[in-house]
Amino acid sequence: MYPEEILSESDDDGTMPENVATLREAVVGHRIVSAEREETLARWGGITDALVITLDNGKRVELQDTDDCCAVTELASFLLHPERVDHIITGVGTTDGYDTWHIFADMGDVLELSVGWSCGNPFYYGYGFDITVKELEAAA
């Protein structure tokens, strides 16, 4: 539905396409039960905000922002289309240089993400979402 975007080697080292592939692997073939911002346990300890997508298979997909010196990836906003959540997700694509992410079904976008990101000083610092998939019981 969305052609694969190709970024310059000076803009991305493959992190953004890998992020999209990780998200795609987690959500394709499922339905979204809910999508909301929540406080979650950060990878390196502490608490951080994340977009938590709960799926019909009882899994939670957490997208945590990252910030490493001058490199950053953050969710600016998201838009869930409730009239399409009954449709099984068939793909994840991007537009606008990975600034807009589309989780889509046969009827169109189910969830759209507005993402701000920068590799910072290429490629010394880490960027890209920290994406984790948790069983609903383990997430509680």
N, C-alpha and C positions, 0 to 999 in steps of 0.2 A: 504494500500500500504506500509506503514511503521509501524512496530510493535511499540506499546507504550513502551517508555523507562521508566524504574523504577530506580530512584535515591536513594541513601542511605539517611536515615533519618538525618544523620549528614551533608549532602550536600544540601538538599532542604527540605523545609517545605510544599511543595505543590504549591509554587509560580509559578514555571516554567510550570507544567502541566496546572495550571489555566490560565496562559498567553496564552498558545497554544489553550486552549478551547475558550477563549475570541476571539482570532483571527479567529479561525475556525467558530464560530458563526457569525462573521461579514462578512466573505468572501465566504463561501460555497453557491453554487447556483448562483453565479454571475461571471461576467467576469472582468478582470482587464483592465481598460482603460489606466492607466499610473501608474508608480511607480517612485518616485523621492524623493531626499532629499530636504526638505524645512525648512525654519525657521517658527516655530509655537509658539503660546502662551503657555508657560509652565503652568502646573497645579497650581503651587504656585506663579505665576506671572513671569514677565520677558519673554525673548525669548529664545528658545532652538531649536536645530536641531531635525528633526524627519524624519522617512521614511513615506511618505504619499502615500497610495495606493488609487487611485481613481477607483471606481467600476462603472459598467454599470447602476446601480440603482440610480446614482447621489449622492452616499455617499462617504465620504473620511474616510479612516481608518488610524489614526495617531499612529505610534509606536515611543514614545519618550524614549530616553535613560534615565536611572536613575543612580544616584551616591549619595550614602548616607554613608559618612565616608569610611569604607573599603568594603562596599557592592556595587556592580555595575552590571548593565546590559547595554551593548552597542552593537549597530549594527556596525560591522566592515566593512561589504560590502554586496552588494546584486547583484544578476544576474537575470535579466528578460529575459525570452525566448520568444521573439516576435512572433516566428512562432507558439506558442501555446496559445497566448492570446485570440484567438477566441473560445477557449474551456471553458466550464463552470467548475468552480472549484468544485472538489468533496471532497477535504479534505486538512488537514494540519497535517503534521507529523514532527518528528525530528529524527536526528541521532547524533552520536558522543557526547552523554551526554548533549543534548540540545544545542550544539554548532552550529549545522546546522539545519535550519528550512526549510521545503519543503511545498510550496503551490502547490498542484498538481491537474491535471485534468486527464481524461481517457488516454490522450496521454503522460503523464509524468509531470515533474515539469514545472510549469508556472513561478514561482518565487522562488529563493533560497536565504536564508539569512544566513550570517555568523555572529554568535552572540558570544560575549565574556561576561561571567557573573561569579559572585561569590556572595555567600550569606554573605561573610565577616565573622564577628564574629557571628556564628549561634545563634540565629536568631534575633539578637538585632536590626539590621539595615534593612531598606527596600531595596528590589531589585526587579527585574522583570521590563519589559517595562510598562510605562503608556500608555495604549491603549484607545483611544477615537474614537468614530464613530460620524461623523458630516454630516449633510445634506450639499450638495455642496453650497447652497445659504448661509447658516449660517457660513460656513467656510471662506467665502470671506471677 
